[in-house]
C-alpha cells in the first residue's frame, strides 16, 4: 500500500484485452494518456483540467495540466518495464 494525504491506498491493478500487439497497447496507454483518461471524472482540478500525461521512466511523474497551464502531480512511476508493466 502507498501513502497519500495520510491515507493508505491500495495499488491499482487491472487488465484489459485489446486487438493489437502488447508494444502498441503499452505505447498508446502511456504516451497518449490524455486521449483516453476520463478527466471529467478523475481529476484534481475539476472543470479546469485540460490534459494529463506521464513521464515515461522510473521516477517519472503522472500529472494533470489545468487551464492556466499549471501542472499537478498525481503520483510517481516506481516501475517502468515496457511493454509489460508500469
PDB file of N, CA, C and O in Angstrom:
ATOM      1  N   UNK A   1       0.831  -1.180   0.000  1.00  0.00           N
ATOM      2  CA  UNK A   1       0.000   0.000   0.000  1.00  0.00           C
ATOM      3  C   UNK A   1       0.875   1.243   0.000  1.00  0.00           C
ATOM      4  O   UNK A   1       1.949   1.258   0.600  1.00  0.00           O
ATOM      5  N   UNK A   2       0.408   2.279  -0.675  1.00  0.00           N
ATOM      6  CA  UNK A   2       1.136   3.541  -0.683  1.00  0.00           C
ATOM      7  C   UNK A   2       0.401   4.546   0.193  1.00  0.00           C
ATOM      8  O   UNK A   2      -0.788   4.392   0.474  1.00  0.00           O
ATOM      9  N   UNK A   3       1.117   5.565   0.616  1.00  0.00           N
ATOM     10  CA  UNK A   3       0.526   6.565   1.489  1.00  0.00           C
ATOM     11  C   UNK A   3       0.365   7.871   0.736  1.00  0.00           C
ATOM     12  O   UNK A   3       1.313   8.352   0.115  1.00  0.00           O
ATOM     13  N   UNK A   4      -0.827   8.448   0.784  1.00  0.00           N
ATOM     14  CA  UNK A   4      -1.104   9.718   0.124  1.00  0.00           C
ATOM     15  C   UNK A   4      -2.061  10.511   0.998  1.00  0.00           C
ATOM     16  O   UNK A   4      -3.126  10.011   1.358  1.00  0.00           O
ATOM     17  N   UNK A   5      -1.702  11.722   1.337  1.00  0.00           N
ATOM     18  CA  UNK A   5      -2.550  12.595   2.151  1.00  0.00           C
ATOM     19  C   UNK A   5      -2.939  11.940   3.473  1.00  0.00           C
ATOM     20  O   UNK A   5      -4.036  12.166   3.982  1.00  0.00           O
ATOM     21  N   UNK A   6      -2.032  11.121   4.034  1.00  0.00           N
ATOM     22  CA  UNK A   6      -2.322  10.500   5.312  1.00  0.00           C
ATOM     23  C   UNK A   6      -3.200   9.269   5.227  1.00  0.00           C
ATOM     24  O   UNK A   6      -3.503   8.663   6.255  1.00  0.00           O
ATOM     25  N   UNK A   7      -3.618   8.880   4.028  1.00  0.00           N
ATOM     26  CA  UNK A   7      -4.468   7.693   3.862  1.00  0.00           C
ATOM     27  C   UNK A   7      -3.665   6.594   3.191  1.00  0.00           C
ATOM     28  O   UNK A   7      -2.803   6.869   2.357  1.00  0.00           O
ATOM     29  N   UNK A   8      -3.947   5.354   3.553  1.00  0.00           N
ATOM     30  CA  UNK A   8      -3.328   4.231   2.867  1.00  0.00           C
ATOM     31  C   UNK A   8      -4.177   3.869   1.662  1.00  0.00           C
ATOM     32  O   UNK A   8      -5.391   3.697   1.771  1.00  0.00           O
ATOM     33  N   UNK A   9      -3.529   3.755   0.514  1.00  0.00           N
ATOM     34  CA  UNK A   9      -4.224   3.447  -0.727  1.00  0.00           C
ATOM     35  C   UNK A   9      -3.732   2.112  -1.263  1.00  0.00           C
ATOM     36  O   UNK A   9      -2.529   1.853  -1.286  1.00  0.00           O
ATOM     37  N   UNK A  10      -4.650   1.274  -1.689  1.00  0.00           N
ATOM     38  CA  UNK A  10      -4.283   0.003  -2.301  1.00  0.00           C
ATOM     39  C   UNK A  10      -3.748   0.257  -3.708  1.00  0.00           C
ATOM     40  O   UNK A  10      -4.197   1.195  -4.367  1.00  0.00           O
ATOM     41  N   UNK A  11      -2.798  -0.554  -4.187  1.00  0.00           N
ATOM     42  CA  UNK A  11      -2.316  -0.396  -5.565  1.00  0.00           C
ATOM     43  C   UNK A  11      -3.451  -0.598  -6.562  1.00  0.00           C
ATOM     44  O   UNK A  11      -4.380  -1.369  -6.320  1.00  0.00           O
ATOM     45  N   UNK A  12      -3.359   0.106  -7.686  1.00  0.00           N
ATOM     46  CA  UNK A  12      -4.340  -0.064  -8.751  1.00  0.00           C
ATOM     47  C   UNK A  12      -3.849  -1.170  -9.666  1.00  0.00           C
ATOM     48  O   UNK A  12      -2.754  -1.084 -10.220  1.00  0.00           O
ATOM     49  N   UNK A  13      -4.660  -2.210  -9.824  1.00  0.00           N
ATOM     50  CA  UNK A  13      -4.308  -3.316 -10.717  1.00  0.00           C
ATOM     51  C   UNK A  13      -5.538  -3.670 -11.530  1.00  0.00           C
ATOM     52  O   UNK A  13      -6.626  -3.881 -10.994  1.00  0.00           O
ATOM     53  N   UNK A  14      -5.339  -3.729 -12.826  1.00  0.00           N
ATOM     54  CA  UNK A  14      -6.435  -4.091 -13.714  1.00  0.00           C
ATOM     55  C   UNK A  14      -5.859  -4.692 -14.989  1.00  0.00           C
ATOM     56  O   UNK A  14      -4.656  -4.610 -15.236  1.00  0.00           O
ATOM     57  N   UNK A  15      -6.713  -5.288 -15.784  1.00  0.00           N
ATOM     58  CA  UNK A  15      -6.267  -5.808 -17.079  1.00  0.00           C
ATOM     59  C   UNK A  15      -7.384  -5.620 -18.093  1.00  0.00           C
ATOM     60  O   UNK A  15      -8.564  -5.536 -17.751  1.00  0.00           O
ATOM     61  N   UNK A  16      -6.971  -5.558 -19.349  1.00  0.00           N
ATOM     62  CA  UNK A  16      -7.920  -5.406 -20.447  1.00  0.00           C
ATOM     63  C   UNK A  16      -7.294  -6.061 -21.675  1.00  0.00           C
ATOM     64  O   UNK A  16      -6.078  -6.012 -21.860  1.00  0.00           O
ATOM     65  N   UNK A  17      -8.120  -6.665 -22.502  1.00  0.00           N
ATOM     66  CA  UNK A  17      -7.627  -7.296 -23.715  1.00  0.00           C
ATOM     67  C   UNK A  17      -7.940  -6.395 -24.900  1.00  0.00           C
ATOM     68  O   UNK A  17      -9.085  -5.986 -25.090  1.00  0.00           O
ATOM     69  N   UNK A  18      -6.925  -6.086 -25.696  1.00  0.00           N
ATOM     70  CA  UNK A  18      -7.090  -5.221 -26.865  1.00  0.00           C
ATOM     71  C   UNK A  18      -6.535  -5.917 -28.110  1.00  0.00           C
ATOM     72  O   UNK A  18      -5.604  -6.717 -28.009  1.00  0.00           O
ATOM     73  N   UNK A  19      -7.104  -5.616 -29.286  1.00  0.00           N
ATOM     74  CA  UNK A  19      -6.695  -6.309 -30.517  1.00  0.00           C
ATOM     75  C   UNK A  19      -5.468  -5.692 -31.201  1.00  0.00           C
ATOM     76  O   UNK A  19      -5.539  -5.252 -32.348  1.00  0.00           O
ATOM     77  N   UNK A  20      -4.340  -5.669 -30.473  1.00  0.00           N
ATOM     78  CA  UNK A  20      -3.095  -5.158 -31.054  1.00  0.00           C
ATOM     79  C   UNK A  20      -1.928  -5.768 -30.285  1.00  0.00           C
ATOM     80  O   UNK A  20      -2.122  -6.332 -29.208  1.00  0.00           O
ATOM     81  N   UNK A  21      -0.726  -5.660 -30.826  1.00  0.00           N
ATOM     82  CA  UNK A  21       0.444  -6.190 -30.124  1.00  0.00           C
ATOM     83  C   UNK A  21       0.665  -5.473 -28.786  1.00  0.00           C
ATOM     84  O   UNK A  21       0.314  -4.300 -28.652  1.00  0.00           O
ATOM     85  N   UNK A  22       1.239  -6.163 -27.800  1.00  0.00           N
ATOM     86  CA  UNK A  22       1.482  -5.544 -26.489  1.00  0.00           C
ATOM     87  C   UNK A  22       2.273  -4.240 -26.566  1.00  0.00           C
ATOM     88  O   UNK A  22       1.993  -3.307 -25.813  1.00  0.00           O
ATOM     89  N   UNK A  23       3.256  -4.161 -27.463  1.00  0.00           N
ATOM     90  CA  UNK A  23       4.068  -2.947 -27.583  1.00  0.00           C
ATOM     91  C   UNK A  23       3.220  -1.735 -27.971  1.00  0.00           C
ATOM     92  O   UNK A  23       3.408  -0.642 -27.437  1.00  0.00           O
ATOM     93  N   UNK A  24       2.291  -1.938 -28.900  1.00  0.00           N
ATOM     94  CA  UNK A  24       1.424  -0.836 -29.332  1.00  0.00           C
ATOM     95  C   UNK A  24       0.444  -0.448 -28.229  1.00  0.00           C
ATOM     96  O   UNK A  24       0.220   0.737 -27.982  1.00  0.00           O
ATOM     97  N   UNK A  25      -0.132  -1.436 -27.573  1.00  0.00           N
ATOM     98  CA  UNK A  25      -1.071  -1.145 -26.483  1.00  0.00           C
ATOM     99  C   UNK A  25      -0.377  -0.361 -25.369  1.00  0.00           C
ATOM    100  O   UNK A  25      -0.934   0.608 -24.852  1.00  0.00           O
ATOM    101  N   UNK A  26       0.818  -0.768 -25.004  1.00  0.00           N
ATOM    102  CA  UNK A  26       1.570  -0.079 -23.953  1.00  0.00           C
ATOM    103  C   UNK A  26       1.878   1.356 -24.368  1.00  0.00           C
ATOM    104  O   UNK A  26       1.746   2.279 -23.565  1.00  0.00           O
ATOM    105  N   UNK A  27       2.286   1.541 -25.618  1.00  0.00           N
ATOM    106  CA  UNK A  27       2.609   2.883 -26.126  1.00  0.00           C
ATOM    107  C   UNK A  27       1.391   3.803 -26.058  1.00  0.00           C
ATOM    108  O   UNK A  27       1.492   4.934 -25.583  1.00  0.00           O
ATOM    109  N   UNK A  28       0.251   3.325 -26.529  1.00  0.00           N
ATOM    110  CA  UNK A  28      -0.965   4.150 -26.506  1.00  0.00           C
ATOM    111  C   UNK A  28      -1.381   4.437 -25.068  1.00  0.00           C
ATOM    112  O   UNK A  28      -1.731   5.569 -24.734  1.00  0.00           O
ATOM    113  N   UNK A  29      -1.344   3.418 -24.223  1.00  0.00           N
ATOM    114  CA  UNK A  29      -1.744   3.578 -22.820  1.00  0.00           C
ATOM    115  C   UNK A  29      -0.890   4.630 -22.118  1.00  0.00           C
ATOM    116  O   UNK A  29      -1.399   5.409 -21.311  1.00  0.00           O
ATOM    117  N   UNK A  30       0.400   4.654 -22.420  1.00  0.00           N
ATOM    118  CA  UNK A  30       1.306   5.558 -21.708  1.00  0.00           C
ATOM    119  C   UNK A  30       1.539   6.887 -22.416  1.00  0.00           C
ATOM    120  O   UNK A  30       1.438   7.940 -21.786  1.00  0.00           O
ATOM    121  N   UNK A  31       1.846   6.864 -23.706  1.00  0.00           N
ATOM    122  CA  UNK A  31       2.187   8.094 -24.436  1.00  0.00           C
ATOM    123  C   UNK A  31       0.960   8.924 -24.779  1.00  0.00           C
ATOM    124  O   UNK A  31       1.070  10.127 -25.014  1.00  0.00           O
ATOM    125  N   UNK A  32      -0.201   8.295 -24.810  1.00  0.00           N
ATOM    126  CA  UNK A  32      -1.422   9.025 -25.188  1.00  0.00           C
ATOM    127  C   UNK A  32      -2.470   8.990 -24.080  1.00  0.00           C
ATOM    128  O   UNK A  32      -3.671   8.918 -24.341  1.00  0.00           O
ATOM    129  N   UNK A  33      -1.993   9.043 -22.844  1.00  0.00           N
ATOM    130  CA  UNK A  33      -2.878   9.022 -21.682  1.00  0.00           C
ATOM    131  C   UNK A  33      -3.992  10.056 -21.805  1.00  0.00           C
ATOM    132  O   UNK A  33      -5.137   9.792 -21.438  1.00  0.00           O
ATOM    133  N   UNK A  34      -3.652  11.222 -22.318  1.00  0.00           N
ATOM    134  CA  UNK A  34      -4.640  12.308 -22.422  1.00  0.00           C
ATOM    135  C   UNK A  34      -5.764  12.015 -23.411  1.00  0.00           C
ATOM    136  O   UNK A  34      -6.778  12.713 -23.400  1.00  0.00           O
ATOM    137  N   UNK A  35      -5.613  10.999 -24.268  1.00  0.00           N
ATOM    138  CA  UNK A  35      -6.671  10.682 -25.232  1.00  0.00           C
ATOM    139  C   UNK A  35      -7.729   9.741 -24.674  1.00  0.00           C
ATOM    140  O   UNK A  35      -8.799   9.604 -25.266  1.00  0.00           O
ATOM    141  N   UNK A  36      -7.456   9.093 -23.551  1.00  0.00           N
ATOM    142  CA  UNK A  36      -8.435   8.141 -23.026  1.00  0.00           C
ATOM    143  C   UNK A  36      -8.761   8.328 -21.545  1.00  0.00           C
ATOM    144  O   UNK A  36      -9.775   7.809 -21.079  1.00  0.00           O
ATOM    145  N   UNK A  37      -7.936   9.050 -20.795  1.00  0.00           N
ATOM    146  CA  UNK A  37      -8.206   9.223 -19.366  1.00  0.00           C
ATOM    147  C   UNK A  37      -9.433  10.111 -19.172  1.00  0.00           C
ATOM    148  O   UNK A  37      -9.512  11.178 -19.780  1.00  0.00           O
ATOM    149  N   UNK A  38     -10.400   9.694 -18.334  1.00  0.00           N
ATOM    150  CA  UNK A  38     -11.635  10.471 -18.119  1.00  0.00           C
ATOM    151  C   UNK A  38     -11.438  11.640 -17.149  1.00  0.00           C
ATOM    152  O   UNK A  38     -11.825  11.556 -15.984  1.00  0.00           O
ATOM    153  N   UNK A  39     -10.835  12.728 -17.635  1.00  0.00           N
ATOM    154  CA  UNK A  39     -10.552  13.888 -16.783  1.00  0.00           C
ATOM    155  C   UNK A  39     -11.802  14.491 -16.149  1.00  0.00           C
ATOM    156  O   UNK A  39     -11.729  15.052 -15.056  1.00  0.00           O
ATOM    157  N   UNK A  40     -12.933  14.382 -16.814  1.00  0.00           N
ATOM    158  CA  UNK A  40     -14.149  14.954 -16.235  1.00  0.00           C
ATOM    159  C   UNK A  40     -14.564  14.226 -14.965  1.00  0.00           C
ATOM    160  O   UNK A  40     -15.255  14.792 -14.118  1.00  0.00           O
ATOM    161  N   UNK A  41     -14.145  12.973 -14.832  1.00  0.00           N
ATOM    162  CA  UNK A  41     -14.491  12.173 -13.657  1.00  0.00           C
ATOM    163  C   UNK A  41     -13.344  12.078 -12.668  1.00  0.00           C
ATOM    164  O   UNK A  41     -13.560  12.156 -11.459  1.00  0.00           O
ATOM    165  N   UNK A  42     -12.117  11.910 -13.171  1.00  0.00           N
ATOM    166  CA  UNK A  42     -10.950  11.694 -12.321  1.00  0.00           C
ATOM    167  C   UNK A  42      -9.915  12.785 -12.555  1.00  0.00           C
ATOM    168  O   UNK A  42      -9.084  12.693 -13.459  1.00  0.00           O
ATOM    169  N   UNK A  43      -9.984  13.809 -11.729  1.00  0.00           N
ATOM    170  CA  UNK A  43      -9.143  14.982 -11.887  1.00  0.00           C
ATOM    171  C   UNK A  43      -8.936  15.627 -10.524  1.00  0.00           C
ATOM    172  O   UNK A  43      -9.798  15.531  -9.651  1.00  0.00           O
ATOM    173  N   UNK A  44      -7.801  16.281 -10.340  1.00  0.00           N
ATOM    174  CA  UNK A  44      -7.587  17.020  -9.092  1.00  0.00           C
ATOM    175  C   UNK A  44      -8.014  18.475  -9.215  1.00  0.00           C
ATOM    176  O   UNK A  44      -8.199  19.153  -8.204  1.00  0.00           O
ATOM    177  N   UNK A  45      -8.172  18.964 -10.445  1.00  0.00           N
ATOM    178  CA  UNK A  45      -8.557  20.370 -10.631  1.00  0.00           C
ATOM    179  C   UNK A  45      -9.974  20.541 -11.158  1.00  0.00           C
ATOM    180  O   UNK A  45     -10.397  21.660 -11.446  1.00  0.00           O
ATOM    181  N   UNK A  46     -10.707  19.450 -11.286  1.00  0.00           N
ATOM    182  CA  UNK A  46     -12.104  19.539 -11.707  1.00  0.00           C
ATOM    183  C   UNK A  46     -12.279  20.085 -13.103  1.00  0.00           C
ATOM    184  O   UNK A  46     -11.624  19.635 -14.043  1.00  0.00           O
ATOM    185  N   UNK A  47     -13.169  21.061 -13.240  1.00  0.00           N
ATOM    186  CA  UNK A  47     -13.517  21.610 -14.550  1.00  0.00           C
ATOM    187  C   UNK A  47     -12.356  22.320 -15.244  1.00  0.00           C
ATOM    188  O   UNK A  47     -12.410  22.536 -16.455  1.00  0.00           O
ATOM    189  N   UNK A  48     -11.309  22.687 -14.506  1.00  0.00           N
ATOM    190  CA  UNK A  48     -10.199  23.393 -15.149  1.00  0.00           C
ATOM    191  C   UNK A  48      -9.144  22.440 -15.716  1.00  0.00           C
ATOM    192  O   UNK A  48      -8.166  22.901 -16.305  1.00  0.00           O
ATOM    193  N   UNK A  49      -9.315  21.131 -15.554  1.00  0.00           N
ATOM    194  CA  UNK A  49      -8.362  20.161 -16.107  1.00  0.00           C
ATOM    195  C   UNK A  49      -8.472  20.134 -17.628  1.00  0.00           C
ATOM    196  O   UNK A  49      -9.570  20.038 -18.175  1.00  0.00           O
ATOM    197  N   UNK A  50      -7.328  20.219 -18.308  1.00  0.00           N
ATOM    198  CA  UNK A  50      -7.338  20.204 -19.772  1.00  0.00           C
ATOM    199  C   UNK A  50      -6.538  19.050 -20.372  1.00  0.00           C
ATOM    200  O   UNK A  50      -6.769  18.676 -21.522  1.00  0.00           O
ATOM    201  N   UNK A  51      -5.600  18.478 -19.611  1.00  0.00           N
ATOM    202  CA  UNK A  51      -4.793  17.400 -20.151  1.00  0.00           C
ATOM    203  C   UNK A  51      -4.139  16.625 -19.012  1.00  0.00           C
ATOM    204  O   UNK A  51      -4.180  17.039 -17.854  1.00  0.00           O
ATOM    205  N   UNK A  52      -3.537  15.496 -19.365  1.00  0.00           N
ATOM    206  CA  UNK A  52      -2.790  14.709 -18.399  1.00  0.00           C
ATOM    207  C   UNK A  52      -1.734  13.907 -19.143  1.00  0.00           C
ATOM    208  O   UNK A  52      -1.787  13.775 -20.365  1.00  0.00           O
ATOM    209  N   UNK A  53      -0.786  13.381 -18.406  1.00  0.00           N
ATOM    210  CA  UNK A  53       0.263  12.599 -19.041  1.00  0.00           C
ATOM    211  C   UNK A  53       1.172  11.959 -18.027  1.00  0.00           C
ATOM    212  O   UNK A  53       0.912  11.986 -16.824  1.00  0.00           O
ATOM    213  N   UNK A  54       2.255  11.376 -18.537  1.00  0.00           N
ATOM    214  CA  UNK A  54       3.244  10.765 -17.665  1.00  0.00           C
ATOM    215  C   UNK A  54       4.628  10.872 -18.277  1.00  0.00           C
ATOM    216  O   UNK A  54       4.800  10.831 -19.495  1.00  0.00           O
ATOM    217  N   UNK A  55       5.599  11.008 -17.407  1.00  0.00           N
ATOM    218  CA  UNK A  55       6.999  10.964 -17.813  1.00  0.00           C
ATOM    219  C   UNK A  55       7.389   9.492 -17.841  1.00  0.00           C
ATOM    220  O   UNK A  55       7.383   8.829 -16.804  1.00  0.00           O
ATOM    221  N   UNK A  56       7.722   8.989 -18.994  1.00  0.00           N
ATOM    222  CA  UNK A  56       7.889   7.557 -19.202  1.00  0.00           C
ATOM    223  C   UNK A  56       9.255   7.057 -18.758  1.00  0.00           C
ATOM    224  O   UNK A  56      10.135   6.796 -19.579  1.00  0.00           O
ATOM    225  N   UNK A  57       9.417   6.926 -17.439  1.00  0.00           N
ATOM    226  CA  UNK A  57      10.663   6.446 -16.850  1.00  0.00           C
ATOM    227  C   UNK A  57      10.433   6.199 -15.368  1.00  0.00           C
ATOM    228  O   UNK A  57       9.484   6.727 -14.789  1.00  0.00           O
ATOM    229  N   UNK A  58      11.288   5.407 -14.758  1.00  0.00           N
ATOM    230  CA  UNK A  58      11.232   5.242 -13.307  1.00  0.00           C
ATOM    231  C   UNK A  58      11.472   6.602 -12.676  1.00  0.00           C
ATOM    232  O   UNK A  58      12.402   7.313 -13.057  1.00  0.00           O
ATOM    233  N   UNK A  59      10.648   6.962 -11.723  1.00  0.00           N
ATOM    234  CA  UNK A  59      10.740   8.265 -11.081  1.00  0.00           C
ATOM    235  C   UNK A  59       9.959   9.343 -11.804  1.00  0.00           C
ATOM    236  O   UNK A  59       9.852  10.468 -11.316  1.00  0.00           O
ATOM    237  N   UNK A  60       9.407   9.006 -12.975  1.00  0.00           N
ATOM    238  CA  UNK A  60       8.632   9.969 -13.749  1.00  0.00           C
ATOM    239  C   UNK A  60       7.304  10.290 -13.094  1.00  0.00           C
ATOM    240  O   UNK A  60       6.762   9.490 -12.331  1.00  0.00           O
ATOM    241  N   UNK A  61       6.795  11.456 -13.396  1.00  0.00           N
ATOM    242  CA  UNK A  61       5.541  11.922 -12.813  1.00  0.00           C
ATOM    243  C   UNK A  61       4.334  11.499 -13.641  1.00  0.00           C
ATOM    244  O   UNK A  61       4.393  11.456 -14.870  1.00  0.00           O
ATOM    245  N   UNK A  62       3.248  11.191 -12.955  1.00  0.00           N
ATOM    246  CA  UNK A  62       1.910  11.150 -13.544  1.00  0.00           C
ATOM    247  C   UNK A  62       1.324  12.503 -13.191  1.00  0.00           C
ATOM    248  O   UNK A  62       1.371  12.906 -12.029  1.00  0.00           O
ATOM    249  N   UNK A  63       0.776  13.212 -14.162  1.00  0.00           N
ATOM    250  CA  UNK A  63       0.387  14.593 -13.889  1.00  0.00           C
ATOM    251  C   UNK A  63      -0.853  15.024 -14.671  1.00  0.00           C
ATOM    252  O   UNK A  63      -1.297  14.373 -15.616  1.00  0.00           O
ATOM    253  N   UNK A  64      -1.373  16.138 -14.229  1.00  0.00           N
ATOM    254  CA  UNK A  64      -2.523  16.792 -14.856  1.00  0.00           C
ATOM    255  C   UNK A  64      -2.140  18.241 -15.116  1.00  0.00           C
ATOM    256  O   UNK A  64      -1.382  18.836 -14.349  1.00  0.00           O
ATOM    257  N   UNK A  65      -2.659  18.806 -16.191  1.00  0.00           N
ATOM    258  CA  UNK A  65      -2.418  20.207 -16.515  1.00  0.00           C
ATOM    259  C   UNK A  65      -3.757  20.930 -16.502  1.00  0.00           C
ATOM    260  O   UNK A  65      -4.730  20.456 -17.089  1.00  0.00           O
ATOM    261  N   UNK A  66      -3.806  22.071 -15.836  1.00  0.00           N
ATOM    262  CA  UNK A  66      -5.055  22.829 -15.779  1.00  0.00           C
ATOM    263  C   UNK A  66      -5.089  23.927 -16.840  1.00  0.00           C
ATOM    264  O   UNK A  66      -4.109  24.140 -17.554  1.00  0.00           O
ATOM    265  N   UNK A  67      -6.210  24.613 -16.936  1.00  0.00           N
ATOM    266  CA  UNK A  67      -6.412  25.619 -17.986  1.00  0.00           C
ATOM    267  C   UNK A  67      -5.465  26.811 -17.858  1.00  0.00           C
ATOM    268  O   UNK A  67      -5.281  27.548 -18.826  1.00  0.00           O
ATOM    269  N   UNK A  68      -4.863  27.016 -16.692  1.00  0.00           N
ATOM    270  CA  UNK A  68      -3.894  28.090 -16.517  1.00  0.00           C
ATOM    271  C   UNK A  68      -2.480  27.636 -16.877  1.00  0.00           C
ATOM    272  O   UNK A  68      -1.538  28.428 -16.844  1.00  0.00           O
ATOM    273  N   UNK A  69      -2.339  26.347 -17.224  1.00  0.00           N
ATOM    274  CA  UNK A  69      -1.038  25.812 -17.592  1.00  0.00           C
ATOM    275  C   UNK A  69      -0.254  25.223 -16.431  1.00  0.00           C
ATOM    276  O   UNK A  69       0.876  24.771 -16.619  1.00  0.00           O
ATOM    277  N   UNK A  70      -0.834  25.219 -15.229  1.00  0.00           N
ATOM    278  CA  UNK A  70      -0.157  24.659 -14.057  1.00  0.00           C
ATOM    279  C   UNK A  70      -0.201  23.131 -14.106  1.00  0.00           C
ATOM    280  O   UNK A  70      -1.191  22.540 -14.538  1.00  0.00           O
ATOM    281  N   UNK A  71       0.871  22.511 -13.663  1.00  0.00           N
ATOM    282  CA  UNK A  71       0.968  21.054 -13.619  1.00  0.00           C
ATOM    283  C   UNK A  71       0.725  20.575 -12.191  1.00  0.00           C
ATOM    284  O   UNK A  71       1.277  21.123 -11.237  1.00  0.00           O
ATOM    285  N   UNK A  72      -0.101  19.552 -12.060  1.00  0.00           N
ATOM    286  CA  UNK A  72      -0.445  18.980 -10.760  1.00  0.00           C
ATOM    287  C   UNK A  72      -0.051  17.506 -10.776  1.00  0.00           C
ATOM    288  O   UNK A  72      -0.582  16.721 -11.562  1.00  0.00           O
ATOM    289  N   UNK A  73       0.871  17.144  -9.915  1.00  0.00           N
ATOM    290  CA  UNK A  73       1.400  15.782  -9.872  1.00  0.00           C
ATOM    291  C   UNK A  73       0.401  14.849  -9.201  1.00  0.00           C
ATOM    292  O   UNK A  73      -0.073  15.118  -8.097  1.00  0.00           O
ATOM    293  N   UNK A  74       0.088  13.755  -9.879  1.00  0.00           N
ATOM    294  CA  UNK A  74      -0.783  12.717  -9.315  1.00  0.00           C
ATOM    295  C   UNK A  74       0.023  11.672  -8.569  1.00  0.00           C
ATOM    296  O   UNK A  74      -0.407  11.158  -7.536  1.00  0.00           O
ATOM    297  N   UNK A  75       1.189  11.366  -9.095  1.00  0.00           N
ATOM    298  CA  UNK A  75       1.982  10.306  -8.496  1.00  0.00           C
ATOM    299  C   UNK A  75       3.297  10.138  -9.224  1.00  0.00           C
ATOM    300  O   UNK A  75       3.655  10.940 -10.086  1.00  0.00           O
ATOM    301  N   UNK A  76       4.018   9.072  -8.861  1.00  0.00           N
ATOM    302  CA  UNK A  76       5.344   8.798  -9.400  1.00  0.00           C
ATOM    303  C   UNK A  76       5.416   7.362  -9.893  1.00  0.00           C
ATOM    304  O   UNK A  76       4.908   6.452  -9.238  1.00  0.00           O
ATOM    305  N   UNK A  77       6.048   7.154 -11.051  1.00  0.00           N
ATOM    306  CA  UNK A  77       6.241   5.804 -11.573  1.00  0.00           C
ATOM    307  C   UNK A  77       7.376   5.132 -10.818  1.00  0.00           C
ATOM    308  O   UNK A  77       8.513   5.604 -10.838  1.00  0.00           O
ATOM    309  N   UNK A  78       7.066   4.042 -10.162  1.00  0.00           N
ATOM    310  CA  UNK A  78       8.066   3.292  -9.413  1.00  0.00           C
ATOM    311  C   UNK A  78       8.606   2.114 -10.214  1.00  0.00           C
ATOM    312  O   UNK A  78       9.583   1.478  -9.820  1.00  0.00           O
ATOM    313  N   UNK A  79       7.964   1.833 -11.337  1.00  0.00           N
ATOM    314  CA  UNK A  79       8.336   0.703 -12.173  1.00  0.00           C
ATOM    315  C   UNK A  79       8.095   1.094 -13.620  1.00  0.00           C
ATOM    316  O   UNK A  79       7.053   1.665 -13.942  1.00  0.00           O
ATOM    317  N   UNK A  80       9.033   0.797 -14.485  1.00  0.00           N
ATOM    318  CA  UNK A  80       8.891   1.090 -15.921  1.00  0.00           C
ATOM    319  C   UNK A  80       9.509  -0.064 -16.694  1.00  0.00           C
ATOM    320  O   UNK A  80      10.727  -0.135 -16.860  1.00  0.00           O
ATOM    321  N   UNK A  81       8.644  -0.981 -17.171  1.00  0.00           N
ATOM    322  CA  UNK A  81       9.092  -2.170 -17.897  1.00  0.00           C
ATOM    323  C   UNK A  81       8.262  -2.359 -19.164  1.00  0.00           C
ATOM    324  O   UNK A  81       7.449  -3.280 -19.239  1.00  0.00           O
ATOM    325  N   UNK A  82       8.463  -1.480 -20.175  1.00  0.00           N
ATOM    326  CA  UNK A  82       7.722  -1.637 -21.428  1.00  0.00           C
ATOM    327  C   UNK A  82       8.049  -2.959 -22.106  1.00  0.00           C
ATOM    328  O   UNK A  82       9.206  -3.379 -22.077  1.00  0.00           O
ATOM    329  N   UNK A  83       7.103  -3.613 -22.697  1.00  0.00           N
ATOM    330  CA  UNK A  83       5.690  -3.286 -22.781  1.00  0.00           C
ATOM    331  C   UNK A  83       4.841  -4.056 -21.772  1.00  0.00           C
ATOM    332  O   UNK A  83       3.679  -4.353 -22.049  1.00  0.00           O
ATOM    333  N   UNK A  84       5.394  -4.379 -20.620  1.00  0.00           N
ATOM    334  CA  UNK A  84       4.694  -5.264 -19.691  1.00  0.00           C
ATOM    335  C   UNK A  84       4.090  -4.616 -18.463  1.00  0.00           C
ATOM    336  O   UNK A  84       2.953  -4.917 -18.098  1.00  0.00           O
ATOM    337  N   UNK A  85       4.839  -3.724 -17.816  1.00  0.00           N
ATOM    338  CA  UNK A  85       4.342  -3.188 -16.548  1.00  0.00           C
ATOM    339  C   UNK A  85       4.800  -1.756 -16.320  1.00  0.00           C
ATOM    340  O   UNK A  85       5.827  -1.316 -16.836  1.00  0.00           O
ATOM    341  N   UNK A  86       4.010  -1.050 -15.536  1.00  0.00           N
ATOM    342  CA  UNK A  86       4.423   0.245 -15.011  1.00  0.00           C
ATOM    343  C   UNK A  86       3.757   0.434 -13.683  1.00  0.00           C
ATOM    344  O   UNK A  86       3.952   1.462 -13.036  1.00  0.00           O
TER     345      UNK A  86
END
